[in-house]
Amino acid sequence: MSALARTLLDPTRLGPDAQKALASAQSKMMAARGLLPIARPRDLLALLYQLSLDPDQKVASAASGSAAGLPDPVLRGGLGDPALDPRVLDLFADLMASAPVATELVIGNPATADETMAAIAGRGSAAEVDLIATNETRLLRAPTIIAAMYQNRSARMSTVDRVVELAVRNGVKVPGIPAWEEIQKIYAAPGERGGELAPAQADAQFARAAGVNASKAADAEPGTPTEPESKEIWALPAPMKIRLATLGNAFDRAILIRDPKKIVAMAAIKSPGMTDPEVMRYAGMSTLAEEVIGYIANQREWTKMYSVRLSLVNNPKCPVGLAMRLLPHLREKDQDNLARSKGIPSALAAQARKLMMQRQTGRK
């Protein structure tokens, strides 16, 4: 369902036969069951929408059922009418989500709300996303549609690439994509994007890489980069890696977070699919980029976990200032171990010794 509020229509804006159908409880039920003739398809769709919001649940249920079963000629006549209210289009976009013809009519109707278009872009087929992508004016006006496309696994990589480039080129920020900062850097510097591929090649390469690890368990760790499932991902251009980091599973992220391009690694740690067990593991990995470790240390919801705090402070890649901030929130035993550690920056070990001495002095 989209974010568009479905409120009651002004009955005076409906046709006379639709208004008459709303006059009594009996006529409303007949209309809800599709038993009253309504001249214009637009008015019939609007009437069924209105009745689907009726306080009488029997009327509302009957109207929704009738709306979902309308014949194609009526749908074509109504959904393609630019005078149809956006709220009505929104309802039918949901009801007809599995009907390509109806969905295409909603996409092509200029009255369709941006919220409805974003909902379709997030769940639609590749062909439906391609159709939405042709309206660049709407995309720049409502970048949430671009975000929905980006996160739709069915959307072709070539289409996503084109609309993201459009947004970056026009200085439009796309909300809802955690790695947007990294994406902007890649698209703003063409040399960072890798070799140019024909659309069909790009689509095939991304689909192949996205599918290769689909069956891997969530807690699985990749082995060496020479494994086939890793090689497929390493070969991707940077924009594809960043999108896979956003859409992929834990196994994909475990590969991408080690990418030599820090932009890719940052996209992996920012993935909305990142889980607490993954964060616990990565917080202690000194092989990761300092920026990745610093990002973890700056996320309050992650540093609430004691194991993450402890791993970060023990990780020599953790920026000293952030580790200093976390140090007082460790148990005394762990602070004492850090005071004697030679694997962390000397300033951090010195601070741990200072805390230890303060405790000992206070107990005398």
N, C-alpha and C positions, 0 to 999 in steps of 0.2 A: 504494500500500500504506500502511496506517496504521502508527502507532508502537507498536501493541500487540504484545508478544512472543508468538509462536506456539510454545508449548512443548507437550510431550506431555501428554495427559490421563491422569488416574488410571483405569486399565482397570476397576477395581472399581466405578466409578460408571457404567459402561455397562450396558446390558441384557444378560441372559444369552446371547442369540443373537449379540450383537456381541462379547461376551467369547470365545465359542466360535470366532468367526471369526479371532480373533487367536492362536489356540492353535498353529498350525503355519504353515510357509512356504507350503504348498500352499493352505490355507484362506485365508490372507491374500491370495494372488494372486487367488483366485476372488472374494473379497469386493471386492477392488480393481477387478475387472472387472465388478462388479455382478451376479455369478452366484449369490450366496447370499441367501436370503430373510431380511430383517430386519423384525421386526414393527412397531416404532414408527419413524416418520419421523425423530424426534429422534435415535434411536440410529443410524440409517443415516447421517445427516449427520455425527454425531460419529465414527463408524467410518471413514468416508471421510477425514475430517480427520486422524484418527490415522494412517491408512495413507499419507496424503500426506506425512507426516514420516518414513516408514520409511527406514532406511539403505539398503535395496535400492532403487536408483533405478527399476528396472522396476516394482516395486510402487507406489512413490510416484507415478510418471508415470501409471500406469493409474488410480490412485485419483483423481488430479486431473482426469483426463479424464472419469471416471464422474461425479464431483461436478458438473462443468460441464454434463453432459448429463442431469441428473435431470429427470423430468417435473414439470409444475406442481403436481399434487396432492401429490406428496411434498414439494416445496419449501414449499408452503403449510402443510402439516402440521408440518413441521420448523422453518422459520424463524419461524413465529408462536408457537412454544412457549417460554414464559418460562423453562422449565427447561433450555433449550439453553445450553451453555457459551459465554461471550462470545468465546472464541478461535475457536470454530467459526463463530459469526456473523461474525466478522472475515474469515475465509477466504472465506465465501460472499458477503460484501459485495463482495469483489474479483472473485471468479469471475463474479458476476451483475451487475457494474456496469452493463452495457448492458441489463439486464432490469428495467424499471420496477416490475413487480409484486413481484419478489423484493426489490428495494431498498426498496420501501415496507414490506414485512414486516420487514426488518431495522431500519428506522427506527422502526417501531411497537413493536418488542420491547423491553420494559423492561430485559432482560438485556444489551442491546447496550452495549459499552464506549464511554466518551466518546471514546477515541482513534479508534474505528471511525466514530463519528458525525462527528468532525472531518474524517476522510478523505472521507466521503461529501459533507459540506458543501462541501468544496473542489473537488470534481469533478462534483457532481450537477447535474441539470437544475433549472430554476427551480421546477418543481413539487415536486421532492424537497427543495430548500432551504426552500421555504415550509412543508413538512410538518415539517421539523426545527425551524423557528422557532416552532412552536406550543408546544414544551416549554420554557417560560421557566425552570423550575427547573433543568433540565439546562444551559441556556445560562449561567446565573449561576454554576453549579457548575464548569463547564468553559468559560471564555471563549475557549479556543483554537478552539472551534467557531464563535464569532462572527468571529474573525479569518479562519478558512477561508472563511466565507460572504462576508466583505467582499472577499476577493481572488478570488472565483469570478466570472468574467465573466458567467456564466449567471444569477447571482442577481439578482433584481429589485431595483431601487433602493429601492422602497417597503419591501421586506422588510428590506434592509440598514439602512435608516433606522430602522425600528422596533426592531431588535435592538440597534443601537448606542445608541439613546436609552435602552433598557432598562438597558444596562450603565452608562451615565453616571449615570442616575437612581439606581441602586443602589450607586454608588461602586465599581464593579468595573473594574479595569484589564484591558485586553485586550492580551495579549502578541502579538507577531508583526505588529503594524501600526506601521510606522516613524513615521507621522504621528499617533499616538494622542494626543499632547499637544495638537496642533492640533484634533483631532476633539473632544476634551473641551471645549475652549474654545468651540467653535461650538455644541455641543449644550447646554452649561451656560447659554448666553446665547441664549434663543429669538430675540431680535431679530436675531442674527447669521446665522440660518439662512435668511433670505429668506422670500418668500411661501410660504404653505402650498398645496400642490398635491394634488389627488386622486391616490390611488395609481397609477391607470392613466396619468394625465398625467405624473407623475414618472417612471414607468418608460419611457414613450415619449420624453420629453425627454432622459433620460440615454442611452438606447440610441441615439438619433439623434446626439447629440454624440460618443459614444464611437465610433461607426462612421464619422463624417465624415472622419477623418484616417487611417483604418486602412491605406490604401494608400500613405501618404506614406513616402518613404525615411527611414531612420534618421538620416541626416545632414542632412535637409532643415531649413531654417529658415523660420519663418512670415514673411510680409511684414507689411503694415500690418494693424491690428486690424479694418479694414473688410472684409477678405476674408471670404467666406462661411464658410470653415472655422474662422476665428477668432471670428466673430460668434456662431456656434452655441455655442462654449464660454464666451464672455464672458457669455452670457445665463443660464448655469446658476446655481442657488443655490449658496451656499458649500459645503454638504455634498457636493453632486455634484461640484463642482470638486476637492475634496480627494480623493474616491474616484477620479476620473479621473486625477488626478496620480499616484495609486498604481498604477493599472491601465493607463494610456495609454502611447502610444509617445513617442519623442523629440520629435516635432512637437507633441504635446499638452503635454508638459512645457515646451517652449520658449514656449508661450503662457502657461501657468499660472504659470511662474516670474516673469513680469512682472506678475502680478495686483496691483492696488492693495491688496488685503487681504493683509497680511503672513502671515497664517495660511495662506492658499492657497499663496503663494510658498514658504513653508517646507515645506509638504507636497510640493511639486514637487521641491525639492532633496533631500528625504529619500526620494524614491521608490526602491524596490528595483531599478527598471530603469535608474537613472541610470548612464551610462557614463563612462569616463575622458575621451573626447573632448568630451562635454558639459561636464564639470567644467572642463576646460582652457579652454573657451570662456567659461563663466560666471564663472570666477575673475577675469577681466579686465574684466567689464562694470560700469561705474560707474553704470549706470541701474538696477541691481538694488538691492533693499533691503539695508541694512547688515547686518541679521540673517542674510540669506542668505549674504553674503560671509563673515561671521563664522563661520557654520556650516561652510563649506568650509575655512576656515583652521584650524578645530579638529579636522578629520578627518585623522588621521595617515596613513591609507592614501592620501589624496589629496595631501597636502603632501610625500609622498615623491617625487612627480613634479616635476622641476625647473621645468618650464614653469608649473605651478600656483603654486609658490612665487614665481616671478618676477612672474607676473601679479597675484598678491595684493598683493605689496609695492608694485607700481606702481599699484594701484587705490586711489584716495582714499577709497573706501567701506570699505576694510578697517580694522577697529578698530586704532588705533595700537599698543596693547599686543601684539596678535597679529602685526602687521607687524614690530615690533621683534624679536620672537622668531624670525621667519623670516629677517630681514636678514643675520645672520652666516653663514647657510647658502647665500648667493648667491656667485657667482663675483666675483672682484675687479673685473672690467670692469663688471659690472652694478651693483656697489656704487658704483663711481665715477660711473656715469651717474645713479644715484639721488641722489648727493651734490649734483649740479648741477640736479636736477629741480625745477621749480616747480609740478608737478602733484600733488605728494603733501604731506601735512601737514609743516609746518616742523620739528617735533620729529623726525620720521623722517628728513628730509633731513640734519638736524644730526647724528643718530646715524650716518648713512652717511659724513658728512665726518669724524667722529671715528674711525671704523674705517679710513678712508683715511689719515688722519694717523698713526695708530698703526702702520700698515704701513710708511709712508714713514720714520718715526722708527726703526723696528726694522731697516730695511735700511741705515741709515747706519753 
